[in-house]
């Protein structure tokens, strides 16, 4: 089962097939293999995290690691680029499920995602504050709030929602899809944990080699999860 056709109109109202957890992940995988530039983009972004390991010295049992001054701006640039990359995943999902024959170029998707960074940043702070409070009270409320609010991210990018309207749209879109969102997220967490174990065999993310291995895994797992979240948002928001 491959992805649907593509179109540049991200906000168009189209019917989106409702998929279960396994089919959502399968759809995302096919969407990624049809658009390998997503993996290349992610690997390029992840390379910034590899570079930062060169500016961090080893730590001992008593001393904290020494961090070069240039590591901080590079780390900030990495976080911004990573957020923009996730925006590109969501826009790619919107193109993939819409009717039409032309997809937006990677550069166009990247420009749109970059313009949505302020909204994503504010929404992210609100989501993680809510999740943190939920986890602090008891773990289950934190998981519930994450599941109900995570679709705010594709809402802010695909439909150009502001932080507050994005929270409302994400909450509405997750209604009735909680178990699917949880299942897709759980699969992503398990695969990420497994990749972390393999990364540890190469020295972990504190080493250049381990960080490079982690970047390779992330160049696949990140887009697959981002595309899946995009599809889940579109399922709910386009079929009402």
mmCIF file of the C-alpha atoms, coordinates in Angstrom:
data_MODEL
# 
_entry.id   MODEL 
# 
loop_
_atom_site.group_PDB 
_atom_site.id 
_atom_site.type_symbol 
_atom_site.label_atom_id 
_atom_site.label_alt_id 
_atom_site.label_comp_id 
_atom_site.label_asym_id 
_atom_site.label_entity_id 
_atom_site.label_seq_id 
_atom_site.pdbx_PDB_ins_code 
_atom_site.Cartn_x 
_atom_site.Cartn_y 
_atom_site.Cartn_z 
_atom_site.occupancy 
_atom_site.B_iso_or_equiv 
_atom_site.pdbx_formal_charge 
_atom_site.auth_seq_id 
_atom_site.auth_comp_id 
_atom_site.auth_asym_id 
_atom_site.auth_atom_id 
_atom_site.pdbx_PDB_model_num 
ATOM 1   C CA . UNK A 1 1   ? 0.000   0.000  0.000  1.00 0.00 ? 1   UNK A CA 1 
ATOM 2   C CA . UNK A 1 2   ? 1.766   3.156  -1.193 1.00 0.00 ? 2   UNK A CA 1 
ATOM 3   C CA . UNK A 1 3   ? 0.976   6.798  -0.406 1.00 0.00 ? 3   UNK A CA 1 
ATOM 4   C CA . UNK A 1 4   ? -1.796  8.699  -2.094 1.00 0.00 ? 4   UNK A CA 1 
ATOM 5   C CA . UNK A 1 5   ? -1.185  11.322 -4.793 1.00 0.00 ? 5   UNK A CA 1 
ATOM 6   C CA . UNK A 1 6   ? 0.360   14.683 -4.023 1.00 0.00 ? 6   UNK A CA 1 
ATOM 7   C CA . UNK A 1 7   ? -0.587  18.290 -4.478 1.00 0.00 ? 7   UNK A CA 1 
ATOM 8   C CA . UNK A 1 8   ? 0.811   21.657 -3.440 1.00 0.00 ? 8   UNK A CA 1 
ATOM 9   C CA . UNK A 1 9   ? -2.434  22.703 -1.745 1.00 0.00 ? 9   UNK A CA 1 
ATOM 10  C CA . UNK A 1 10  ? -1.782  21.749 1.879  1.00 0.00 ? 10  UNK A CA 1 
ATOM 11  C CA . UNK A 1 11  ? -5.023  23.217 3.163  1.00 0.00 ? 11  UNK A CA 1 
ATOM 12  C CA . UNK A 1 12  ? -7.315  21.515 0.639  1.00 0.00 ? 12  UNK A CA 1 
ATOM 13  C CA . UNK A 1 13  ? -10.119 19.434 2.105  1.00 0.00 ? 13  UNK A CA 1 
ATOM 14  C CA . UNK A 1 14  ? -9.779  15.897 0.792  1.00 0.00 ? 14  UNK A CA 1 
ATOM 15  C CA . UNK A 1 15  ? -10.837 12.497 1.987  1.00 0.00 ? 15  UNK A CA 1 
ATOM 16  C CA . UNK A 1 16  ? -8.053  10.668 3.815  1.00 0.00 ? 16  UNK A CA 1 
ATOM 17  C CA . UNK A 1 17  ? -8.133  6.929  4.295  1.00 0.00 ? 17  UNK A CA 1 
ATOM 18  C CA . UNK A 1 18  ? -8.517  5.844  7.902  1.00 0.00 ? 18  UNK A CA 1 
ATOM 19  C CA . UNK A 1 19  ? -5.705  3.462  8.793  1.00 0.00 ? 19  UNK A CA 1 
ATOM 20  C CA . UNK A 1 20  ? -4.898  1.363  11.830 1.00 0.00 ? 20  UNK A CA 1 
ATOM 21  C CA . UNK A 1 21  ? -1.538  1.574  13.622 1.00 0.00 ? 21  UNK A CA 1 
ATOM 22  C CA . UNK A 1 22  ? 0.255   -0.965 11.424 1.00 0.00 ? 22  UNK A CA 1 
ATOM 23  C CA . UNK A 1 23  ? -1.088  0.524  8.192  1.00 0.00 ? 23  UNK A CA 1 
ATOM 24  C CA . UNK A 1 24  ? -0.214  4.056  9.337  1.00 0.00 ? 24  UNK A CA 1 
ATOM 25  C CA . UNK A 1 25  ? 3.390   3.026  9.897  1.00 0.00 ? 25  UNK A CA 1 
ATOM 26  C CA . UNK A 1 26  ? 3.421   1.125  6.617  1.00 0.00 ? 26  UNK A CA 1 
ATOM 27  C CA . UNK A 1 27  ? 2.041   4.169  4.790  1.00 0.00 ? 27  UNK A CA 1 
ATOM 28  C CA . UNK A 1 28  ? 4.704   6.349  6.380  1.00 0.00 ? 28  UNK A CA 1 
ATOM 29  C CA . UNK A 1 29  ? 7.448   3.958  5.335  1.00 0.00 ? 29  UNK A CA 1 
ATOM 30  C CA . UNK A 1 30  ? 6.253   3.941  1.719  1.00 0.00 ? 30  UNK A CA 1 
ATOM 31  C CA . UNK A 1 31  ? 5.923   7.731  1.781  1.00 0.00 ? 31  UNK A CA 1 
ATOM 32  C CA . UNK A 1 32  ? 9.533   7.988  2.956  1.00 0.00 ? 32  UNK A CA 1 
ATOM 33  C CA . UNK A 1 33  ? 10.866  5.554  0.349  1.00 0.00 ? 33  UNK A CA 1 
ATOM 34  C CA . UNK A 1 34  ? 9.042   7.554  -2.332 1.00 0.00 ? 34  UNK A CA 1 
ATOM 35  C CA . UNK A 1 35  ? 10.629  10.745 -0.997 1.00 0.00 ? 35  UNK A CA 1 
ATOM 36  C CA . UNK A 1 36  ? 14.213  9.869  0.045  1.00 0.00 ? 36  UNK A CA 1 
ATOM 37  C CA . UNK A 1 37  ? 15.048  13.560 0.240  1.00 0.00 ? 37  UNK A CA 1 
ATOM 38  C CA . UNK A 1 38  ? 13.420  13.508 3.690  1.00 0.00 ? 38  UNK A CA 1 
ATOM 39  C CA . UNK A 1 39  ? 16.040  11.066 4.958  1.00 0.00 ? 39  UNK A CA 1 
ATOM 40  C CA . UNK A 1 40  ? 18.806  13.126 3.348  1.00 0.00 ? 40  UNK A CA 1 
ATOM 41  C CA . UNK A 1 41  ? 17.440  16.322 4.917  1.00 0.00 ? 41  UNK A CA 1 
ATOM 42  C CA . UNK A 1 42  ? 17.222  14.697 8.336  1.00 0.00 ? 42  UNK A CA 1 
ATOM 43  C CA . UNK A 1 43  ? 20.727  13.267 8.088  1.00 0.00 ? 43  UNK A CA 1 
ATOM 44  C CA . UNK A 1 44  ? 22.062  16.714 7.180  1.00 0.00 ? 44  UNK A CA 1 
ATOM 45  C CA . UNK A 1 45  ? 20.303  18.226 10.208 1.00 0.00 ? 45  UNK A CA 1 
ATOM 46  C CA . UNK A 1 46  ? 21.471  15.424 12.497 1.00 0.00 ? 46  UNK A CA 1 
ATOM 47  C CA . UNK A 1 47  ? 25.041  16.006 11.350 1.00 0.00 ? 47  UNK A CA 1 
ATOM 48  C CA . UNK A 1 48  ? 24.972  19.216 13.398 1.00 0.00 ? 48  UNK A CA 1 
ATOM 49  C CA . UNK A 1 49  ? 24.556  17.133 16.540 1.00 0.00 ? 49  UNK A CA 1 
ATOM 50  C CA . UNK A 1 50  ? 27.534  15.032 15.458 1.00 0.00 ? 50  UNK A CA 1 
ATOM 51  C CA . UNK A 1 51  ? 29.623  18.194 15.029 1.00 0.00 ? 51  UNK A CA 1 
ATOM 52  C CA . UNK A 1 52  ? 28.836  19.338 18.583 1.00 0.00 ? 52  UNK A CA 1 
ATOM 53  C CA . UNK A 1 53  ? 30.477  16.221 20.024 1.00 0.00 ? 53  UNK A CA 1 
ATOM 54  C CA . UNK A 1 54  ? 33.799  17.575 18.732 1.00 0.00 ? 54  UNK A CA 1 
ATOM 55  C CA . UNK A 1 55  ? 33.484  20.542 21.079 1.00 0.00 ? 55  UNK A CA 1 
ATOM 56  C CA . UNK A 1 56  ? 32.735  18.542 24.224 1.00 0.00 ? 56  UNK A CA 1 
ATOM 57  C CA . UNK A 1 57  ? 35.644  17.034 26.123 1.00 0.00 ? 57  UNK A CA 1 
ATOM 58  C CA . UNK A 1 58  ? 35.431  13.826 28.090 1.00 0.00 ? 58  UNK A CA 1 
ATOM 59  C CA . UNK A 1 59  ? 34.221  13.939 31.679 1.00 0.00 ? 59  UNK A CA 1 
ATOM 60  C CA . UNK A 1 60  ? 35.623  12.227 34.740 1.00 0.00 ? 60  UNK A CA 1 
ATOM 61  C CA . UNK A 1 61  ? 33.890  11.053 37.876 1.00 0.00 ? 61  UNK A CA 1 
ATOM 62  C CA . UNK A 1 62  ? 34.545  14.407 39.530 1.00 0.00 ? 62  UNK A CA 1 
ATOM 63  C CA . UNK A 1 63  ? 34.698  16.956 36.710 1.00 0.00 ? 63  UNK A CA 1 
ATOM 64  C CA . UNK A 1 64  ? 31.971  18.098 34.352 1.00 0.00 ? 64  UNK A CA 1 
ATOM 65  C CA . UNK A 1 65  ? 32.747  18.005 30.612 1.00 0.00 ? 65  UNK A CA 1 
ATOM 66  C CA . UNK A 1 66  ? 34.294  21.109 29.088 1.00 0.00 ? 66  UNK A CA 1 
ATOM 67  C CA . UNK A 1 67  ? 32.108  22.624 26.364 1.00 0.00 ? 67  UNK A CA 1 
ATOM 68  C CA . UNK A 1 68  ? 33.565  24.896 23.693 1.00 0.00 ? 68  UNK A CA 1 
ATOM 69  C CA . UNK A 1 69  ? 31.859  28.257 23.203 1.00 0.00 ? 69  UNK A CA 1 
ATOM 70  C CA . UNK A 1 70  ? 30.891  27.493 19.605 1.00 0.00 ? 70  UNK A CA 1 
ATOM 71  C CA . UNK A 1 71  ? 28.866  24.434 20.681 1.00 0.00 ? 71  UNK A CA 1 
ATOM 72  C CA . UNK A 1 72  ? 25.992  26.558 22.028 1.00 0.00 ? 72  UNK A CA 1 
ATOM 73  C CA . UNK A 1 73  ? 25.076  28.431 18.821 1.00 0.00 ? 73  UNK A CA 1 
ATOM 74  C CA . UNK A 1 74  ? 25.485  25.233 16.803 1.00 0.00 ? 74  UNK A CA 1 
ATOM 75  C CA . UNK A 1 75  ? 23.160  23.430 19.233 1.00 0.00 ? 75  UNK A CA 1 
ATOM 76  C CA . UNK A 1 76  ? 20.543  26.182 18.907 1.00 0.00 ? 76  UNK A CA 1 
ATOM 77  C CA . UNK A 1 77  ? 20.820  25.998 15.126 1.00 0.00 ? 77  UNK A CA 1 
ATOM 78  C CA . UNK A 1 78  ? 20.422  22.228 15.334 1.00 0.00 ? 78  UNK A CA 1 
ATOM 79  C CA . UNK A 1 79  ? 17.207  22.494 17.357 1.00 0.00 ? 79  UNK A CA 1 
ATOM 80  C CA . UNK A 1 80  ? 15.718  25.064 14.975 1.00 0.00 ? 80  UNK A CA 1 
ATOM 81  C CA . UNK A 1 81  ? 16.689  23.009 11.921 1.00 0.00 ? 81  UNK A CA 1 
ATOM 82  C CA . UNK A 1 82  ? 15.261  19.873 13.509 1.00 0.00 ? 82  UNK A CA 1 
ATOM 83  C CA . UNK A 1 83  ? 11.946  21.608 14.235 1.00 0.00 ? 83  UNK A CA 1 
ATOM 84  C CA . UNK A 1 84  ? 11.806  22.827 10.635 1.00 0.00 ? 84  UNK A CA 1 
ATOM 85  C CA . UNK A 1 85  ? 12.528  19.290 9.413  1.00 0.00 ? 85  UNK A CA 1 
ATOM 86  C CA . UNK A 1 86  ? 9.533   17.993 11.357 1.00 0.00 ? 86  UNK A CA 1 
ATOM 87  C CA . UNK A 1 87  ? 7.452   20.696 9.733  1.00 0.00 ? 87  UNK A CA 1 
ATOM 88  C CA . UNK A 1 88  ? 8.618   19.381 6.367  1.00 0.00 ? 88  UNK A CA 1 
ATOM 89  C CA . UNK A 1 89  ? 7.442   15.878 7.357  1.00 0.00 ? 89  UNK A CA 1 
ATOM 90  C CA . UNK A 1 90  ? 3.952   17.181 8.110  1.00 0.00 ? 90  UNK A CA 1 
ATOM 91  C CA . UNK A 1 91  ? 3.762   19.127 4.862  1.00 0.00 ? 91  UNK A CA 1 
ATOM 92  C CA . UNK A 1 92  ? 4.961   16.076 2.956  1.00 0.00 ? 92  UNK A CA 1 
ATOM 93  C CA . UNK A 1 93  ? 2.184   14.014 4.514  1.00 0.00 ? 93  UNK A CA 1 
ATOM 94  C CA . UNK A 1 94  ? -0.335  16.663 3.432  1.00 0.00 ? 94  UNK A CA 1 
ATOM 95  C CA . UNK A 1 95  ? 0.982   16.560 -0.127 1.00 0.00 ? 95  UNK A CA 1 
ATOM 96  C CA . UNK A 1 96  ? 0.950   12.772 -0.159 1.00 0.00 ? 96  UNK A CA 1 
ATOM 97  C CA . UNK A 1 97  ? -2.688  12.353 0.834  1.00 0.00 ? 97  UNK A CA 1 
ATOM 98  C CA . UNK A 1 98  ? -4.147  15.182 -1.257 1.00 0.00 ? 98  UNK A CA 1 
ATOM 99  C CA . UNK A 1 99  ? -5.479  14.688 -4.752 1.00 0.00 ? 99  UNK A CA 1 
ATOM 100 C CA . UNK A 1 100 ? -3.403  16.043 -7.606 1.00 0.00 ? 100 UNK A CA 1 
ATOM 101 C CA . UNK A 1 101 ? -0.258  15.287 -9.540 1.00 0.00 ? 101 UNK A CA 1 
ATOM 102 C CA . UNK A 1 102 ? 2.298   17.871 -8.360 1.00 0.00 ? 102 UNK A CA 1 
ATOM 103 C CA . UNK A 1 103 ? 4.043   17.986 -5.025 1.00 0.00 ? 103 UNK A CA 1 
ATOM 104 C CA . UNK A 1 104 ? 5.696   21.029 -3.534 1.00 0.00 ? 104 UNK A CA 1 
ATOM 105 C CA . UNK A 1 105 ? 9.471   21.041 -3.789 1.00 0.00 ? 105 UNK A CA 1 
ATOM 106 C CA . UNK A 1 106 ? 11.580  20.331 -0.746 1.00 0.00 ? 106 UNK A CA 1 
ATOM 107 C CA . UNK A 1 107 ? 12.781  23.937 -0.672 1.00 0.00 ? 107 UNK A CA 1 
ATOM 108 C CA . UNK A 1 108 ? 9.197   25.223 -0.710 1.00 0.00 ? 108 UNK A CA 1 
ATOM 109 C CA . UNK A 1 109 ? 8.187   22.907 2.108  1.00 0.00 ? 109 UNK A CA 1 
ATOM 110 C CA . UNK A 1 110 ? 11.263  23.955 4.072  1.00 0.00 ? 110 UNK A CA 1 
ATOM 111 C CA . UNK A 1 111 ? 10.443  27.660 3.645  1.00 0.00 ? 111 UNK A CA 1 
ATOM 112 C CA . UNK A 1 112 ? 6.879   27.128 4.860  1.00 0.00 ? 112 UNK A CA 1 
ATOM 113 C CA . UNK A 1 113 ? 8.076   25.061 7.830  1.00 0.00 ? 113 UNK A CA 1 
ATOM 114 C CA . UNK A 1 114 ? 10.656  27.711 8.761  1.00 0.00 ? 114 UNK A CA 1 
ATOM 115 C CA . UNK A 1 115 ? 7.954   30.390 8.840  1.00 0.00 ? 115 UNK A CA 1 
ATOM 116 C CA . UNK A 1 116 ? 5.952   28.237 11.256 1.00 0.00 ? 116 UNK A CA 1 
ATOM 117 C CA . UNK A 1 117 ? 8.783   27.922 13.785 1.00 0.00 ? 117 UNK A CA 1 
ATOM 118 C CA . UNK A 1 118 ? 7.487   30.647 16.168 1.00 0.00 ? 118 UNK A CA 1 
ATOM 119 C CA . UNK A 1 119 ? 4.066   28.990 16.380 1.00 0.00 ? 119 UNK A CA 1 
ATOM 120 C CA . UNK A 1 120 ? 5.677   25.578 16.838 1.00 0.00 ? 120 UNK A CA 1 
ATOM 121 C CA . UNK A 1 121 ? 7.926   26.893 19.607 1.00 0.00 ? 121 UNK A CA 1 
ATOM 122 C CA . UNK A 1 122 ? 5.080   28.421 21.618 1.00 0.00 ? 122 UNK A CA 1 
ATOM 123 C CA . UNK A 1 123 ? 2.890   25.354 21.103 1.00 0.00 ? 123 UNK A CA 1 
ATOM 124 C CA . UNK A 1 124 ? 5.765   23.060 22.151 1.00 0.00 ? 124 UNK A CA 1 
ATOM 125 C CA . UNK A 1 125 ? 6.247   24.962 25.411 1.00 0.00 ? 125 UNK A CA 1 
ATOM 126 C CA . UNK A 1 126 ? 2.520   24.689 26.177 1.00 0.00 ? 126 UNK A CA 1 
ATOM 127 C CA . UNK A 1 127 ? 2.406   20.969 25.354 1.00 0.00 ? 127 UNK A CA 1 
ATOM 128 C CA . UNK A 1 128 ? 5.457   20.038 27.354 1.00 0.00 ? 128 UNK A CA 1 
ATOM 129 C CA . UNK A 1 129 ? 4.381   22.091 30.356 1.00 0.00 ? 129 UNK A CA 1 
ATOM 130 C CA . UNK A 1 130 ? 1.044   20.263 30.337 1.00 0.00 ? 130 UNK A CA 1 
ATOM 131 C CA . UNK A 1 131 ? 2.744   16.893 29.907 1.00 0.00 ? 131 UNK A CA 1 
ATOM 132 C CA . UNK A 1 132 ? 5.270   17.661 32.644 1.00 0.00 ? 132 UNK A CA 1 
ATOM 133 C CA . UNK A 1 133 ? 2.492   18.577 35.092 1.00 0.00 ? 133 UNK A CA 1 
ATOM 134 C CA . UNK A 1 134 ? 0.620   15.402 34.139 1.00 0.00 ? 134 UNK A CA 1 
ATOM 135 C CA . UNK A 1 135 ? 3.693   13.230 34.675 1.00 0.00 ? 135 UNK A CA 1 
ATOM 136 C CA . UNK A 1 136 ? 4.440   14.969 37.985 1.00 0.00 ? 136 UNK A CA 1 
ATOM 137 C CA . UNK A 1 137 ? 0.930   14.264 39.239 1.00 0.00 ? 137 UNK A CA 1 
ATOM 138 C CA . UNK A 1 138 ? 0.923   10.713 37.924 1.00 0.00 ? 138 UNK A CA 1 
ATOM 139 C CA . UNK A 1 139 ? 2.457   9.145  34.814 1.00 0.00 ? 139 UNK A CA 1 
ATOM 140 C CA . UNK A 1 140 ? -0.817  8.211  33.115 1.00 0.00 ? 140 UNK A CA 1 
ATOM 141 C CA . UNK A 1 141 ? -2.219  11.787 32.932 1.00 0.00 ? 141 UNK A CA 1 
ATOM 142 C CA . UNK A 1 142 ? 1.046   12.892 31.324 1.00 0.00 ? 142 UNK A CA 1 
ATOM 143 C CA . UNK A 1 143 ? 0.792   10.189 28.667 1.00 0.00 ? 143 UNK A CA 1 
ATOM 144 C CA . UNK A 1 144 ? -2.860  11.062 28.071 1.00 0.00 ? 144 UNK A CA 1 
ATOM 145 C CA . UNK A 1 145 ? -2.097  14.753 27.639 1.00 0.00 ? 145 UNK A CA 1 
ATOM 146 C CA . UNK A 1 146 ? 0.750   13.995 25.232 1.00 0.00 ? 146 UNK A CA 1 
ATOM 147 C CA . UNK A 1 147 ? -1.505  11.783 23.110 1.00 0.00 ? 147 UNK A CA 1 
ATOM 148 C CA . UNK A 1 148 ? -4.274  14.401 23.048 1.00 0.00 ? 148 UNK A CA 1 
ATOM 149 C CA . UNK A 1 149 ? -1.975  17.342 22.297 1.00 0.00 ? 149 UNK A CA 1 
ATOM 150 C CA . UNK A 1 150 ? 0.776   15.995 20.026 1.00 0.00 ? 150 UNK A CA 1 
ATOM 151 C CA . UNK A 1 151 ? -1.239  16.702 16.866 1.00 0.00 ? 151 UNK A CA 1 
ATOM 152 C CA . UNK A 1 152 ? -0.926  20.423 17.596 1.00 0.00 ? 152 UNK A CA 1 
ATOM 153 C CA . UNK A 1 153 ? 2.360   20.305 15.687 1.00 0.00 ? 153 UNK A CA 1 
ATOM 154 C CA . UNK A 1 154 ? 0.967   19.255 12.297 1.00 0.00 ? 154 UNK A CA 1 
ATOM 155 C CA . UNK A 1 155 ? -1.978  21.605 12.896 1.00 0.00 ? 155 UNK A CA 1 
ATOM 156 C CA . UNK A 1 156 ? 0.397   24.570 13.300 1.00 0.00 ? 156 UNK A CA 1 
ATOM 157 C CA . UNK A 1 157 ? 2.278   23.688 10.106 1.00 0.00 ? 157 UNK A CA 1 
ATOM 158 C CA . UNK A 1 158 ? -0.219  22.116 7.704  1.00 0.00 ? 158 UNK A CA 1 
ATOM 159 C CA . UNK A 1 159 ? -3.137  24.440 8.464  1.00 0.00 ? 159 UNK A CA 1 
ATOM 160 C CA . UNK A 1 160 ? -1.056  27.430 9.601  1.00 0.00 ? 160 UNK A CA 1 
ATOM 161 C CA . UNK A 1 161 ? -2.744  27.485 12.997 1.00 0.00 ? 161 UNK A CA 1 
ATOM 162 C CA . UNK A 1 162 ? -1.513  29.777 15.730 1.00 0.00 ? 162 UNK A CA 1 
ATOM 163 C CA . UNK A 1 163 ? -0.440  28.206 19.048 1.00 0.00 ? 163 UNK A CA 1 
ATOM 164 C CA . UNK A 1 164 ? -3.850  28.528 20.733 1.00 0.00 ? 164 UNK A CA 1 
ATOM 165 C CA . UNK A 1 165 ? -5.950  27.543 17.726 1.00 0.00 ? 165 UNK A CA 1 
ATOM 166 C CA . UNK A 1 166 ? -3.416  24.793 17.037 1.00 0.00 ? 166 UNK A CA 1 
ATOM 167 C CA . UNK A 1 167 ? -3.912  23.366 20.518 1.00 0.00 ? 167 UNK A CA 1 
ATOM 168 C CA . UNK A 1 168 ? -7.657  23.354 19.936 1.00 0.00 ? 168 UNK A CA 1 
ATOM 169 C CA . UNK A 1 169 ? -7.291  21.748 16.508 1.00 0.00 ? 169 UNK A CA 1 
ATOM 170 C CA . UNK A 1 170 ? -4.844  19.144 17.796 1.00 0.00 ? 170 UNK A CA 1 
ATOM 171 C CA . UNK A 1 171 ? -7.066  18.277 20.743 1.00 0.00 ? 171 UNK A CA 1 
ATOM 172 C CA . UNK A 1 172 ? -10.079 17.956 18.453 1.00 0.00 ? 172 UNK A CA 1 
ATOM 173 C CA . UNK A 1 173 ? -8.157  15.850 15.918 1.00 0.00 ? 173 UNK A CA 1 
ATOM 174 C CA . UNK A 1 174 ? -6.991  13.384 18.567 1.00 0.00 ? 174 UNK A CA 1 
ATOM 175 C CA . UNK A 1 175 ? -10.545 12.724 19.756 1.00 0.00 ? 175 UNK A CA 1 
ATOM 176 C CA . UNK A 1 176 ? -11.322 9.104  18.939 1.00 0.00 ? 176 UNK A CA 1 
ATOM 177 C CA . UNK A 1 177 ? -7.773  8.464  17.690 1.00 0.00 ? 177 UNK A CA 1 
ATOM 178 C CA . UNK A 1 178 ? -6.014  8.245  21.040 1.00 0.00 ? 178 UNK A CA 1 
ATOM 179 C CA . UNK A 1 179 ? -5.144  4.573  20.837 1.00 0.00 ? 179 UNK A CA 1 
ATOM 180 C CA . UNK A 1 180 ? -3.777  4.941  17.305 1.00 0.00 ? 180 UNK A CA 1 
ATOM 181 C CA . UNK A 1 181 ? -1.623  7.890  18.323 1.00 0.00 ? 181 UNK A CA 1 
ATOM 182 C CA . UNK A 1 182 ? -0.447  5.962  21.374 1.00 0.00 ? 182 UNK A CA 1 
ATOM 183 C CA . UNK A 1 183 ? 0.341   2.865  19.287 1.00 0.00 ? 183 UNK A CA 1 
ATOM 184 C CA . UNK A 1 184 ? 2.303   4.789  16.653 1.00 0.00 ? 184 UNK A CA 1 
ATOM 185 C CA . UNK A 1 185 ? 4.197   6.693  19.350 1.00 0.00 ? 185 UNK A CA 1 
ATOM 186 C CA . UNK A 1 186 ? 4.929   3.513  21.305 1.00 0.00 ? 186 UNK A CA 1 
ATOM 187 C CA . UNK A 1 187 ? 6.357   1.891  18.173 1.00 0.00 ? 187 UNK A CA 1 
ATOM 188 C CA . UNK A 1 188 ? 8.547   4.946  17.597 1.00 0.00 ? 188 UNK A CA 1 
ATOM 189 C CA . UNK A 1 189 ? 9.760   4.918  21.214 1.00 0.00 ? 189 UNK A CA 1 
ATOM 190 C CA . UNK A 1 190 ? 10.585  1.191  21.080 1.00 0.00 ? 190 UNK A CA 1 
ATOM 191 C CA . UNK A 1 191 ? 12.473  1.553  17.797 1.00 0.00 ? 191 UNK A CA 1 
ATOM 192 C CA . UNK A 1 192 ? 14.311  4.616  19.104 1.00 0.00 ? 192 UNK A CA 1 
ATOM 193 C CA . UNK A 1 193 ? 15.246  2.744  22.272 1.00 0.00 ? 193 UNK A CA 1 
ATOM 194 C CA . UNK A 1 194 ? 16.501  -0.176 20.193 1.00 0.00 ? 194 UNK A CA 1 
ATOM 195 C CA . UNK A 1 195 ? 18.567  2.157  18.031 1.00 0.00 ? 195 UNK A CA 1 
ATOM 196 C CA . UNK A 1 196 ? 19.967  3.670  21.228 1.00 0.00 ? 196 UNK A CA 1 
ATOM 197 C CA . UNK A 1 197 ? 21.176  0.253  22.344 1.00 0.00 ? 197 UNK A CA 1 
ATOM 198 C CA . UNK A 1 198 ? 22.897  -0.277 19.006 1.00 0.00 ? 198 UNK A CA 1 
ATOM 199 C CA . UNK A 1 199 ? 24.364  3.219  19.187 1.00 0.00 ? 199 UNK A CA 1 
ATOM 200 C CA . UNK A 1 200 ? 25.843  2.318  22.565 1.00 0.00 ? 200 UNK A CA 1 
ATOM 201 C CA . UNK A 1 201 ? 27.936  -0.372 20.878 1.00 0.00 ? 201 UNK A CA 1 
ATOM 202 C CA . UNK A 1 202 ? 29.735  2.432  19.040 1.00 0.00 ? 202 UNK A CA 1 
ATOM 203 C CA . UNK A 1 203 ? 30.412  4.564  22.090 1.00 0.00 ? 203 UNK A CA 1 
ATOM 204 C CA . UNK A 1 204 ? 27.026  6.224  22.549 1.00 0.00 ? 204 UNK A CA 1 
ATOM 205 C CA . UNK A 1 205 ? 25.991  9.706  21.490 1.00 0.00 ? 205 UNK A CA 1 
ATOM 206 C CA . UNK A 1 206 ? 28.856  11.256 23.480 1.00 0.00 ? 206 UNK A CA 1 
ATOM 207 C CA . UNK A 1 207 ? 31.316  9.915  20.888 1.00 0.00 ? 207 UNK A CA 1 
ATOM 208 C CA . UNK A 1 208 ? 31.631  11.054 17.292 1.00 0.00 ? 208 UNK A CA 1 
ATOM 209 C CA . UNK A 1 209 ? 31.118  7.553  15.886 1.00 0.00 ? 209 UNK A CA 1 
ATOM 210 C CA . UNK A 1 210 ? 28.165  6.785  18.156 1.00 0.00 ? 210 UNK A CA 1 
ATOM 211 C CA . UNK A 1 211 ? 26.574  10.137 17.389 1.00 0.00 ? 211 UNK A CA 1 
ATOM 212 C CA . UNK A 1 212 ? 26.992  9.471  13.663 1.00 0.00 ? 212 UNK A CA 1 
ATOM 213 C CA . UNK A 1 213 ? 25.330  6.064  13.993 1.00 0.00 ? 213 UNK A CA 1 
ATOM 214 C CA . UNK A 1 214 ? 22.481  7.663  15.943 1.00 0.00 ? 214 UNK A CA 1 
ATOM 215 C CA . UNK A 1 215 ? 22.086  10.257 13.174 1.00 0.00 ? 215 UNK A CA 1 
ATOM 216 C CA . UNK A 1 216 ? 21.698  7.500  10.586 1.00 0.00 ? 216 UNK A CA 1 
ATOM 217 C CA . UNK A 1 217 ? 18.961  5.801  12.609 1.00 0.00 ? 217 UNK A CA 1 
ATOM 218 C CA . UNK A 1 218 ? 17.282  9.147  13.216 1.00 0.00 ? 218 UNK A CA 1 
ATOM 219 C CA . UNK A 1 219 ? 17.241  9.944  9.504  1.00 0.00 ? 219 UNK A CA 1 
ATOM 220 C CA . UNK A 1 220 ? 14.755  7.086  9.075  1.00 0.00 ? 220 UNK A CA 1 
ATOM 221 C CA . UNK A 1 221 ? 12.849  6.937  12.363 1.00 0.00 ? 221 UNK A CA 1 
ATOM 222 C CA . UNK A 1 222 ? 12.194  10.692 12.565 1.00 0.00 ? 222 UNK A CA 1 
ATOM 223 C CA . UNK A 1 223 ? 10.570  11.045 9.124  1.00 0.00 ? 223 UNK A CA 1 
ATOM 224 C CA . UNK A 1 224 ? 8.518   7.865  9.562  1.00 0.00 ? 224 UNK A CA 1 
ATOM 225 C CA . UNK A 1 225 ? 7.074   9.092  12.861 1.00 0.00 ? 225 UNK A CA 1 
ATOM 226 C CA . UNK A 1 226 ? 6.559   12.631 11.562 1.00 0.00 ? 226 UNK A CA 1 
ATOM 227 C CA . UNK A 1 227 ? 4.755   11.385 8.459  1.00 0.00 ? 227 UNK A CA 1 
ATOM 228 C CA . UNK A 1 228 ? 2.607   9.138  10.652 1.00 0.00 ? 228 UNK A CA 1 
ATOM 229 C CA . UNK A 1 229 ? 1.588   12.052 12.893 1.00 0.00 ? 229 UNK A CA 1 
ATOM 230 C CA . UNK A 1 230 ? 0.808   14.084 9.802  1.00 0.00 ? 230 UNK A CA 1 
ATOM 231 C CA . UNK A 1 231 ? -1.433  11.341 8.455  1.00 0.00 ? 231 UNK A CA 1 
ATOM 232 C CA . UNK A 1 232 ? -3.215  10.950 11.790 1.00 0.00 ? 232 UNK A CA 1 
ATOM 233 C CA . UNK A 1 233 ? -3.935  14.683 11.905 1.00 0.00 ? 233 UNK A CA 1 
ATOM 234 C CA . UNK A 1 234 ? -5.156  14.713 8.326  1.00 0.00 ? 234 UNK A CA 1 
ATOM 235 C CA . UNK A 1 235 ? -7.387  11.676 8.937  1.00 0.00 ? 235 UNK A CA 1 
ATOM 236 C CA . UNK A 1 236 ? -9.259  13.541 11.621 1.00 0.00 ? 236 UNK A CA 1 
ATOM 237 C CA . UNK A 1 237 ? -9.215  17.070 10.217 1.00 0.00 ? 237 UNK A CA 1 
ATOM 238 C CA . UNK A 1 238 ? -10.062 16.236 6.592  1.00 0.00 ? 238 UNK A CA 1 
ATOM 239 C CA . UNK A 1 239 ? -12.804 13.677 7.145  1.00 0.00 ? 239 UNK A CA 1 
ATOM 240 C CA . UNK A 1 240 ? -15.115 15.796 9.296  1.00 0.00 ? 240 UNK A CA 1 
# 
